[in-house]
């Protein structure tokens, strides 16, 4: 079960690296505009806000990678960061877009369950 948990948590970390890249570097580019459904003018005006969000997603990914590198000894770290993602995903689904629940909260919940069962 530890291997399955590590694979899922690794996938979630990669997802948050991807989100970080979208928010920090592609926010006002075609890929970012498509991903976040923003008009060009709004994306240009909020580029710094997107980069700030991206930095936080990078921290989430780093925490998960740290936990994975520690193996079973890092379970408490993985649990903490997965919990942060779950809370952020719920908040994002309630305030920004329902799809955030399925993109962030559902995978993080599965990862958390696997970590707890390993």
C-alpha positions, 0 to 999 in steps of 0.5 A: 500500500505504501507504493500505491500511496507514494505513486498517488501522492507523487501524481498530486505533487506533479499536478501542483507543479503543473498548476504552479507553472500555469499560475506563475509563468503562463497566467496571461498566456494562451494555456493559462487563459484556457485553464483559468477561463480568464479574459486577456485584460483581466489576466494581464491585470492580475498576473502578480496575483496568479504568480502568488497563487502559483508560489503556494502551489509550489510549496504544496508540491515541495511538501509532498515530495519531501514526504515521499522522500522520507517514505513511511517516516514522512507520512505525517508530512504527507497528511499535513500537505494533503489536508492543506490541498483538500481544504484549499480545494473545497474553498476554491470549489465554493468560491471560484470554480466547482471543477477545483473540487474534482481537480484538487480535492478528490485526488488529495482525498484519495491520496490521504486515504491511501497514506492513512491505510499504508 
